Amino acid sequence: MPARVAVLGAGFIGARHLKNLATMPDVAIAGVADVDAARAHEQAAHYGTTGYGDWRVLLERERPDAAYLCLPPCAHGEPEEALIAAGMPFFTEKPLGTTPDLPERIAAQVQARGLLTSAGYHWRYLDTVDRAREIVQATPPRLAMGYWFDYVPPPAWWLRRERSGGQVVEQTTHIFDLVRHLLGEPQRVFAAACPARLAQHPEADIDAAASATLQYPSGAIAVISSTCVVHYPCRIGLWLYAEDLVVECREFSLRVERPQGTETSEPTVDPFLAEDRAFIHALRTGDRSAIRVPYAEALRTHRLVMRVVEAAQS
């Protein structure tokens, strides 16, 4: 029998996971829930399942084998705890929350139950990132420059700090996860943020820009900067600098420059599909080896992001 998987959250990222899950012959979509019931029904009808305006009703009626949490950052907590209490494996999108404490509590419960989990840091599944990791392990960088320079996304919740956590928490977390993956855990963290209001979004209370400096035990430095004031995604990625080496790691490309020449490549895998396949494979077989970011690993990135937020505030 196919695994019955429910999707909680029918927005942009929920729709992407639904599309992937629908391609898998060993998966049946058990239902779709969203606070916007019309959106839930629309997505559910597209995949021949049932839509719900309340995820609790979905879980009670459908009793799926697993669930995907594709929720705004502020909506995390109760759904995870309900799934853990039911012993139900889950995939959660990043970020894990907007505060330090909640993900710590969830992680402890997940560990106590030995529950199967995965988190949506999809860059980890890129073969170009695998290649970048090989290169920097052989030639350790001395400097990394990370960026998430983008526009304000459409959801209204994104503009409010208590709902999204701000750009560093909601978007740039991907870059912090990438720098952790490539360079390890930093020893020191410094940060500053620009709280200037966004003229086109007077209701916003998030920072217009932020920058963090991370220092590693080796002495290497990473500077990760964010802004949502530009009108398009003009610079997103991580640049690494070592002796006679520049590695430019973006979501859709990898560029490696050396004195003898330049190597460029593009991913050959869809990282969203890869992370979904890894989770479903683990759900079906019990083999978790293909899951690159279980909840505990995502928590380590969340801890780093929370250190950056705290440093910017203090």
N, C-alpha and C positions, 0 to 999 in steps of 0.2 A: 504494500500500500504506500502511496506517496505520503511524504511528511506534510502535515497540515500546518501552515504558517500564517499567522495573523500579522497585519501591518497596522501599527498605531501611528497615525500621522499621514495625511494624504497630500501634503504640500509637494514642493519641487523635489526634495530628496526622497520622500516616500514614494513618489511616482516613479523615480528612477529605479529604486529597489523592486517595486512591483513589476516593472517591465522586465528586469533581470529574472526574477523568480518565475515569471510566467513562461520563460523559455526552458525551464528545467522540468524534464518529464517526471522526476521523482519528487516534485513539489505540487501541492494543491493549496491555493490561497484560501484560507479559512474565513476571511473577512477583512474589512478595512474600516478603521475608526478615525474620526476627526471631529473636533469641536464644531467645525463647519460641516454639518450633516449633509448638506447638498454636495459638497466636494467629496465626502466619503462615498455617498451613493453613486456619484458620477464615476469615480475610479473603480468602485466595486462592480458596477454594471459592465464596465469595459472588460473585466476579467471574469465575468460570470459568477460573482459571489455576492455577499450581502454587505451593505454599508451600515455603519452605526454612528450615531452622534455621541456615544459614550463608550470608551474602551472597556469599562467594567462590564457593561452588558455584553459586549462582544466576547470577552473571556468567559463569562458565565454560561452563555448560550452555546458557543462554538467549541470550547475546550480544546484549543489548538495544541499542537505539539511544541511549538516555539513561537516567538513573537519578535517583530522588528519594532524598535522604538525610534521613530523619525519625528521627534518632538522639538518644540522650542526649548532652549536651555532651561527656562524657568519652570517647565512642566515635568522635569525629572524628579524622581523621588518616589512618589506613591506608586506609579506603574512598576518600577523596578522592584519595590518591596512586595507588591502583589504577586509578581512573577516568581520571585525568590520563594515566597511562602508556598506557592503552588509547585515548586521544584521545576519550573519551566525555563528551558534555555532561552537566552535572548541575545539579539544583536542590537547594539545601541549606537546611534549616530553621536558624533562629537558636537559640542563639548559635553562632558558628563554632568555639568551643572554650572551655576554661577558663583558658587561659594566654595571654600575649602572643605567644609565639614561633611556635606551630604555625600559626595562620592567616597569619602573615607568610610562612612557607615555602610554604604552599599557594597563596597569592596570587601569589607569584613564579613558581611552576610553571604556574599558570593563564595568566598573562600571557605566559610564554615560548611556550606552545602556542597562544595566541589562542583558548582554549577558551570555548565558550558556557556561561555560568553564570547562575544567579539565586539570590537568597537570600530567605528568608521574612519580611521586614519588611513584612507585608501592609498596615499602616496607610498606607503610601505610595500604595496604590491606591484609597483612599477619595476620592470626589469632595468630601466635606466637608473633607478635609485640603487638597485643591486650593483650595477656597474660602478656608480659613483662611490659606493661603500668600499668596493674592492680597491679602487684607486686611492682613496684617502687613507685607508688602512696601510697601504704600502708607502705612501708619502704623506705624513700627517700635516694638515694645514696649520698655519700660524694665525690666520685671520679668516673669519667667515662674515659675510654681509648678507643678511636676510631681509626680504621685503614682502609686504602685502599692501600695495598701493592700488586702491580700487574705488569704486563708487558705492553709494549707499544702496543696499539691496531693497527690494520692494516690501517685505513684511513689516508691518507697523511695529511689531514687538522688537525688531532689531535696534530701533532708535532709543530704547529705554534700557538704562543700565541694569535695573533690577530684573528685567526680562531676558536680555541677551548676554549680559555681562560686559558688553562693549566689544569693539572690534578685535582686541587682543585675545579675548576669551573665545569669541565665536568664529573668527576667521584665521587670525595669525597663529592660532594654536597648531595649525598644520605645519607651519614653518618651525615652531618650537619643537614639534614632534620630529621633524626631519633633522634638525640640528642635534637633537638627542640621539637619534638613530645613527648619525654619521660621526659625531664627536664624543658622545657620552654625556655624563652628568656634569654640569658646571659646579664650580666650587663657590663662586661669588656672583651675585646678581645686583645690578644697579638699574634704575629705570626712571624715566620722567615722562609726563604726559601733558598734552596741550588741551585744556578744557574749553577752549573757545567754542562758542555756539556755531552751529551750522545754519547759515542764513536761509537756505532753502528748506530747512527742517526745524522750525522754531520749537517744536515739541520735543526735540531730542535732548538728552542729557548725557550722552556718551562723549568720550574724548574725540577730538578731531584728528589727533595724531598722538603717537607714542613711540618711544624708542627704549630698548633695553640693551645693556651690555652684560655679557656673560663671560666670566673668566674660568678657564679650566685648570686642573692641577698641573698640566704641562706648561702653563703660561699662555696658551693660545686664547684668543679673544674672538667672540662672536657678537656682532651688533645686529639686532633684529628690530626693524622699524615698520610702523603701520600708519596708514592714513586712509580715510574714506572721503577725502575732499575732491579727488579727481573725478573726471567724467567717464572713465573707462578703466579696465584692469590693466594699467600701463606697466606695472612691474610686480611680478609675483614669483618668488623662488628664492634660492640660496646660492650665493657665489662663495667659493672656497679658494683660498690662496695659499700655496705651499711653494717650496723652492722650485723654480722653473716649471710651475704648474698653476693653471687656473681651471677650476671646474665650475661650470654654470649649470645648475640643476633646477630645471623648471618642470612643471607638471607634464608638459607635452614635448619636452626636448631635453637633451643633454649635450653640452658642448665642453670639450676637453682641449685646452690649449697647452702645448709644450713648444720649446724652441724649435723642435724638428717638424712641427706641423700641428694641425687642428683636426680633431675627431668630432663629428657630430652624429647624433642618432636620435631616433624617436621611439617611444614605447611601442612594443609589439603586442601588448596586452591591454585590455580594458580593466583598469584597477578596481572599478566598482563591481564588475562581473566577477573578477578574481576573488574579491573578499566575500562576495555572496556565495560563490561556489565552495570556498573553503569552509564557511559556516555550515552550509547544508551538508557537505561531505562529513563534517564532524558530527552533525546531528544524526545522520543516517548510519554512520559506521562506528562512532566513538573515537575515531582517530582525529586528534586535535592538532596534529603537527603542522598543518597548512595554515592555521590561524596565526597571523603575525602580530595581532594586537588584541589579546584578551583584555578583559576589564582591568586587571591588575597592571598591565603595561600602559594602558590609556591613563590610569590614575597617576602614573609617574609623570606623564606629560602635563596632566592637570595640575599637579603639585608645582611644577616649574612655572606654569602660567600664573598660578596664584601667587607665587613668589614675586613675579614681575609686577602683578597688579598691586601687591602690598608695597613693593619698593617705590612704585610710581606715586602712591598715596603718601608715603612717609618721607 
